[in-house]
């Protein structure tokens, strides 16, 4: 269910770019600047409203209704975009779309992590992130099928087009790009109604679990966080179930949260830019328009296989940082090939696009999974995941503005900036790994025992600051 929700979320988010290829810019009289504003304002609102949204989810304790409700709302908003006639109407709807999608990714990470131990979770999170890959791969095909299937009665070429788009017009006057918004938004809202019944709640409220199974899930998760194995008295050791001033400060002042956000921004820029500009880049490699989609699908398919495979291996080998760096190196090789592409033929450039996609998509879920498993306590996880996911969406803002059409087909700025952000994320990951290794060493030596010299009610609200907690690296 979560895979399907992430698929629909990313599909709705990129529906505007699919509509661009079907005449949206001409019909709404959009310049390239106006299009960019309308496109990335959605990502700006994702940054602003991510933390408040997941705090509301955590407060409600009913993710099924909360996440399902968000789906219904953003589905209706996306549907409404099929009826806009001005730039300002489009911007307003994209702004609202970002508000209701803001809590989705952090909410899914928060809820799904509750059911698994730390070395069971990454393979599942990597699979969930393949929902974004699937949307990037099949979104243009679905949009084309909707536009041609429903509005295929007539086809007109706009003589004054700034986008060389082809528009399909149905007998009722609705063009193909409008039907893309209407159909995709309607499907999302309908599935949102079903999701209210199928999304799992927190283990303490899981309808499909017996009372004993609920206790088992909670005990497994808590004992997993205690490197010493836990016992019947450690169930509440890392809970942080009370959000007071100290707990809030521990959450927002934690270096892991902010370094984790930098990792997500840096690596996410590569993943987002691949999703947004893969078709344009392949077209500029010399492939004809009808062949671009055919060559795009293998890139995403191979990236999905590596994403799931590395997720499984990272759990099996109990390594996170090493795999993030390996993925970074793979993507770096691809970027360096394209930055000095004068000696390469089209097939070599195509091969480089595989390396960039594999590196970006493999590392992104690792970045999110690595942080969530090193945060303990209900509120600590909610705030940390919210901050990382919210700031991670800045990658979408960056990615949407670095590939400039005037630099086609070399895109030196796009490749160079994406590579720079990628290594910014790698540097943040390196610092994070060192600091957590050093903190584990100090806790092994008993240097943090003083944190337990306070009232008992504070001892059980320390979260991962508790001396018994050990970080994974």
C-alpha positions as a printed Julia matrix, in Angstrom:
473×3 Matrix{Float64}:
   0.0     0.0     0.0
   2.8     2.41    0.86
   4.54    1.59   -2.43
   1.37    2.49   -4.34
   0.94    5.72   -2.38
   4.52    6.85   -3.09
   4.05    5.95   -6.75
   0.91    8.09   -7.0
   2.48   10.92   -5.03
   5.45   11.26   -7.36
   3.23   10.72  -10.38
   1.0    13.63   -9.36
   4.02   15.76   -8.57
   5.49   15.34  -12.08
   2.15   15.47  -13.91
   2.88   19.09  -14.76
   6.03   18.14  -16.68
   4.05   15.49  -18.54
   1.4    18.1   -19.34
   4.11   20.41  -20.67
   4.76   17.96  -23.5
   1.05   18.08  -24.4
   0.53   21.83  -24.79
   0.07   23.13  -21.24
   2.49   26.05  -21.68
   0.81   27.37  -24.79
  -2.72   27.06  -23.44
  -1.86   28.93  -20.22
   0.53   31.37  -21.95
   3.44   30.32  -19.75
   7.0    31.48  -20.28
   9.84   29.23  -19.19
  10.25   31.37  -16.07
   6.57   31.09  -15.14
   6.64   27.35  -15.74
   9.64   26.97  -13.42
   7.92   28.99  -10.69
   4.76   26.88  -10.9
   6.77   23.66  -10.99
   9.1    24.1    -8.03
   6.74   26.0    -5.72
   5.4    22.55   -4.89
   8.85   21.55   -3.62
   9.13   24.78   -1.62
   5.93   23.99    0.28
   7.15   20.43    0.85
  10.12   21.97    2.69
   7.97   24.28    4.81
   5.16   21.97    5.89
   6.92   18.6     6.33
   7.65   18.87   10.06
   4.22   20.27   11.1
   2.51   17.56    9.08
   4.33   14.61   10.64
   3.85   16.07   14.12
   0.11   16.1    13.45
   0.32   12.49   12.29
   2.25   11.51   15.4
  -0.25   13.33   17.61
  -3.24   11.69   15.93
  -1.88    8.12   16.36
  -4.1     7.13   13.4
  -1.84    7.19   10.31
  -4.5     5.34    8.32
  -6.95    8.22    8.46
  -4.34   10.95    8.34
  -2.37    9.67    5.33
  -5.55    8.56    3.55
  -7.0    12.03    4.1
  -3.9    13.67    2.66
  -4.23   11.48   -0.44
  -7.85   12.46   -0.96
  -7.02   16.15   -0.62
  -4.06   16.23   -2.98
  -5.91   14.01   -5.47
  -8.74   16.55   -5.61
  -6.23   19.38   -5.98
  -4.48   17.62   -8.86
  -7.84   16.95  -10.47
  -8.7    20.65  -10.18
  -5.5    21.53  -12.08
  -7.2    20.14  -15.17
  -9.58   23.1   -15.1
  -7.15   26.0   -14.66
  -6.98   28.82  -17.2
  -4.34   31.14  -15.76
  -0.82   31.02  -14.38
  -1.95   32.22  -10.95
  -4.53   29.44  -10.64
  -1.89   26.86  -11.48
   0.55   28.29   -8.92
  -2.12   28.3    -6.2
  -2.97   24.64   -6.82
   0.68   23.59   -6.92
   1.18   25.39   -3.6
  -1.71   23.46   -2.06
  -0.45   20.21   -3.58
   2.84   20.66   -1.73
   1.06   21.3     1.58
  -0.88   18.04    1.46
   2.0    15.94    0.1
   4.47   17.31    2.67
   3.61   14.78    5.36
   3.48   11.76    3.11
   7.09   10.57    2.81
   8.08   11.27    6.44
   4.79    9.71    7.59
   5.41    6.51    5.64
   8.99    6.26    6.9
   7.86    6.87   10.49
   5.05    4.29   10.45
   6.81    1.53    8.53
   9.92    1.75   10.73
   7.81    0.93   13.81
   7.29   -2.66   12.68
  10.86   -3.78   11.93
  14.22   -4.08   13.63
  17.06   -1.98   12.3
  18.53   -4.7    10.09
  15.17   -5.75    8.72
  14.09   -2.3     7.6
  16.43   -1.01    4.91
  15.49   -3.59    2.27
  11.84   -2.62    2.74
  12.5     1.11    2.61
  14.57    0.7    -0.56
  11.65   -1.18   -2.12
   9.27    1.64   -1.15
  11.51    4.24   -2.81
  11.21    2.27   -6.03
   7.7     3.74   -6.18
   9.36    7.0    -7.24
  11.36    5.11   -9.84
   8.23    3.47  -11.21
   6.48    6.86  -11.47
   9.46    8.36  -13.31
   9.59    5.39  -15.7
   5.9     5.0   -16.48
   4.55    8.51  -15.81
   5.18    9.82  -19.34
   3.7     6.64  -20.86
   0.58    6.9   -18.69
   0.2    10.58  -19.53
   0.52    9.84  -23.24
  -2.02    7.01  -23.0
  -4.49    9.22  -21.11
  -4.05   12.18  -23.42
  -4.34   10.14  -26.62
  -6.93    7.69  -25.34
  -9.44   10.22  -24.03
  -8.6    13.31  -26.03
  -7.38   11.7   -29.22
 -10.17   12.82  -31.51
  -8.08   15.59  -33.03
  -4.41   16.47  -32.98
  -3.18   19.98  -33.58
   0.33   21.42  -33.78
   0.66   24.83  -32.2
   2.28   27.21  -34.68
   3.37   29.66  -32.01
   4.52   27.04  -29.55
   7.55   27.72  -27.39
   7.71   24.04  -26.48
   7.07   22.3   -29.82
   4.29   20.45  -28.01
   1.55   18.47  -29.65
  -1.93   18.95  -28.22
  -4.79   16.47  -28.32
  -8.32   17.85  -28.22
 -11.39   15.84  -27.29
 -14.76   16.59  -28.88
 -15.8    18.48  -25.73
 -12.83   20.84  -26.1
 -10.73   19.41  -23.25
  -7.13   18.98  -24.32
  -4.99   15.99  -23.44
  -2.95   17.65  -20.7
  -6.16   18.54  -18.84
  -7.23   14.9   -18.88
  -3.85   13.87  -17.44
  -4.56   15.97  -14.34
  -8.2    14.95  -14.13
  -7.66   11.19  -14.48
  -4.56   10.93  -12.28
  -6.11   13.14   -9.6
  -9.34   11.13   -9.61
  -7.45    7.84   -9.24
  -5.41    9.22   -6.34
  -8.49   10.49   -4.49
 -10.31    7.18   -5.0
  -7.37    5.14   -3.73
  -7.11    7.54   -0.8
 -10.55    6.38    0.32
  -9.39    2.76    0.19
  -6.12    3.66    1.91
  -8.01    4.87    4.98
  -9.0     1.24    5.52
  -5.78   -0.49    4.47
  -2.95    1.65    5.85
  -1.56    0.24    9.1
  -1.69    2.27   12.29
   0.99    2.25   14.97
   1.59   -1.24   16.46
  -0.3    -0.35   19.64
  -3.39    0.23   17.47
  -2.77   -2.27   14.66
  -6.15   -3.78   13.83
  -4.6    -6.87   12.21
  -2.55   -7.75   15.31
  -3.63   -9.53   18.48
  -2.79   -8.01   21.85
   0.15  -10.4    22.26
   1.43   -9.62   18.76
   1.31   -5.89   19.5
   3.44   -6.4    22.58
   5.83   -8.58   20.59
   6.31   -5.95   17.86
   7.03   -3.25   20.41
   9.39   -5.45   22.44
  11.38   -6.54   19.35
  11.83   -2.94   18.25
  12.93   -1.74   21.68
  15.31   -4.63   22.36
  16.84   -4.13   18.93
  17.8    -0.58   19.87
  19.65   -1.88   22.95
  22.94   -3.38   21.79
  23.08   -5.47   24.94
  20.01   -7.4    23.75
  17.45   -6.01   26.15
  15.33   -7.73   28.77
  11.87   -7.39   30.19
  12.85   -4.17   31.92
  14.15   -2.32   28.85
  10.92   -1.93   26.92
  10.62    1.78   27.7
  14.32    2.67   27.81
  14.39    4.71   24.6
  10.74    5.72   24.29
  10.72    9.56   24.49
   6.93    9.47   24.65
   6.76   12.9    26.31
   7.41   15.98   24.18
   8.58   18.55   26.7
  11.13   21.34   26.33
  14.14   19.08   26.9
  12.92   16.45   24.45
  12.25   19.12   21.83
  15.73   20.56   22.27
  17.35   17.11   22.03
  15.49   16.58   18.75
  16.15   19.87   16.96
  19.73   20.27   18.25
  20.85   16.76   17.26
  23.76   16.85   14.81
  22.55   13.58   13.24
  19.33   15.21   12.03
  21.03   18.12   10.27
  23.86   16.08    8.8
  21.27   13.52    7.67
  19.38   16.34    5.97
  22.54   17.43    4.13
  23.07   13.84    2.97
  19.49   13.74    1.65
  19.84   17.1    -0.15
  23.16   16.21   -1.75
  22.23   12.75   -2.93
  18.64   13.73   -3.69
  19.8    16.34   -6.21
  21.21   13.53   -8.37
  18.05   11.41   -8.05
  15.63   14.3    -8.69
  17.58   15.68  -11.65
  17.61   12.21  -13.21
  13.84   11.91  -12.84
  13.18   15.4   -14.2
  15.58   15.58  -17.12
  16.34   12.01  -18.21
  14.12   12.26  -21.3
  15.63   15.61  -22.35
  19.17   14.38  -21.8
  18.62   11.21  -23.85
  17.02   13.28  -26.61
  20.13   15.46  -26.72
  22.31   12.35  -26.91
  20.84   11.96  -30.41
  17.93    9.59  -29.86
  14.76   10.34  -31.77
  11.67   11.31  -29.79
   9.95    7.96  -30.35
  13.03    6.12  -29.04
  13.63    8.21  -25.92
  11.04    6.44  -23.78
  12.23    3.04  -24.95
  15.75    3.88  -23.76
  14.54    5.49  -20.52
  12.83    2.37  -19.16
  15.99    0.2   -18.96
  17.77    2.93  -16.99
  15.05    2.98  -14.33
  14.69   -0.81  -14.34
  18.4    -1.38  -13.68
  18.39    1.35  -11.01
  15.44   -0.38   -9.29
  17.22   -3.75   -9.28
  20.35   -2.22   -7.74
  18.3    -0.21   -5.22
  16.54   -3.31   -3.88
  19.68   -5.45   -4.08
  21.87   -3.0    -2.19
  19.1    -2.48    0.37
  19.09   -6.21    1.02
  22.89   -6.39    1.2
  23.1    -3.42    3.57
  20.82   -5.27    5.99
  22.67   -8.54    5.48
  26.12   -7.02    6.01
  24.9    -4.44    8.56
  26.55   -1.56    6.7
  25.12    1.82    5.72
  27.88    4.38    5.23
  30.01    2.07    3.08
  27.17    1.52    0.61
  26.37    5.25    0.44
  29.98    5.97   -0.5
  30.03    3.14   -3.02
  26.92    4.53   -4.7
  28.45    8.02   -4.67
  31.54    6.76   -6.48
  29.42    5.01   -9.12
  27.43    8.19   -9.8
  30.64   10.26   -9.84
  32.09    8.1   -12.61
  28.94    8.73  -14.67
  29.06   12.5   -14.11
  32.76   12.69  -14.98
  32.13   10.8   -18.21
  29.46   13.31  -19.25
  31.49   16.34  -18.17
  34.18   15.25  -20.65
  31.94   13.73  -23.28
  33.77   14.95  -26.38
  35.53   11.61  -26.79
  32.42    9.46  -26.26
  29.88    8.13  -28.71
  26.14    8.03  -28.0
  26.21    4.55  -26.5
  28.93    5.52  -24.01
  26.89    8.54  -22.92
  23.89    6.28  -22.51
  25.98    3.99  -20.31
  26.95    6.99  -18.16
  23.27    7.73  -17.53
  22.94    4.22  -16.04
  25.79    4.92  -13.6
  24.29    8.25  -12.49
  20.83    6.74  -11.96
  22.15    3.71  -10.08
  24.28    5.84   -7.76
  21.58    8.4    -7.0
  18.68    6.02   -6.51
  20.63    3.43   -4.49
  21.98    5.99   -2.01
  18.8     8.0    -1.39
  16.78    5.4     0.6
  19.98    4.47    2.44
  20.29    8.07    3.6
  16.76    8.07    5.02
  16.96    4.6     6.53
  20.32    5.33    8.16
  18.95    8.32   10.06
  15.67    6.78   11.19
  17.39    3.73   12.69
  19.71    5.99   14.69
  16.89    8.0    16.24
  15.07    6.5    19.21
  11.84    7.61   20.76
   8.46    8.44   19.3
   8.87   12.22   19.12
  12.59   12.18   18.33
  11.96   10.05   15.27
   8.98   12.12   14.15
  10.87   15.42   14.38
  14.08   14.02   12.9
  12.37   12.32    9.97
  10.27   15.43    9.36
  13.3    17.72    9.22
  15.3    15.4     6.98
  12.44   14.76    4.56
  11.43   18.43    4.45
  14.91   19.76    3.8
  15.59   16.83    1.48
  12.93   18.24   -0.84
  15.24   21.21   -1.46
  16.98   18.81   -3.82
  13.94   19.07   -6.08
  14.21   22.86   -6.13
  17.91   22.68   -6.99
  17.48   19.95   -9.59
  14.69   21.78  -11.41
  16.93   24.8   -12.04
  20.4    23.48  -12.92
  19.82   21.92  -16.35
  19.56   24.92  -18.67
  18.28   24.41  -22.18
  20.77   26.92  -23.62
  23.58   24.53  -22.6
  22.12   21.59  -24.52
  23.52   19.06  -25.27
  26.49   19.35  -22.83
  24.64   20.63  -19.71
  27.92   21.51  -18.01
  26.2    23.48  -15.24
  23.69   20.72  -14.55
  26.25   17.92  -14.34
  28.74   20.03  -12.4
  26.26   21.3    -9.8
  24.72   17.84   -9.33
  28.19   16.36   -8.83
  29.08   19.08   -6.32
  25.9    18.45   -4.31
  26.5    14.71   -4.48
  29.88   15.09   -2.77
  28.45   17.57   -0.29
  26.15   14.73    0.76
  29.07   12.28    0.83
  31.1    14.63    3.03
  28.15   15.04    5.42
  27.77   11.23    5.53
  31.47   10.86    6.35
  31.28   13.36    9.21
  28.11   11.68   10.49
  29.72    8.23   10.44
  32.78    9.45   12.33
  30.78   11.29   15.01
  28.53    8.28   15.64
  31.54    5.93   15.79
  33.19    8.25   18.31
  29.99    8.46   20.38
  29.71    4.65   20.46
  33.29    4.47   21.7
  32.62    6.95   24.5
  29.5     5.11   25.59
  31.41    1.81   25.66
  33.88    3.48   28.01
  31.1     4.7    30.28
  31.59    8.4    29.51
  27.84    9.06   29.2
  26.73    7.4    32.45
  26.2    10.81   34.03
  23.08   11.24   31.91
  21.3     8.77   34.2
  21.9    10.9    37.32
  18.55   12.65   37.06
  14.94   11.91   38.01
  13.64    8.54   36.68
  11.04   10.23   34.51
  13.88   11.93   32.62
  15.85    8.69   32.23
  13.07    7.12   30.18
  12.7    10.21   27.98
  16.28   10.38   26.69
  15.66    8.6    23.4
  18.92    7.79   21.63
  20.81   10.01   24.1
  20.49    7.13   26.57
  23.93    5.64   27.39
  22.73    2.13   26.46
  21.87    3.12   22.89
  24.4     2.28   20.14
  24.47    3.81   16.67
  24.67    1.81   13.45
  27.3     2.78   10.9
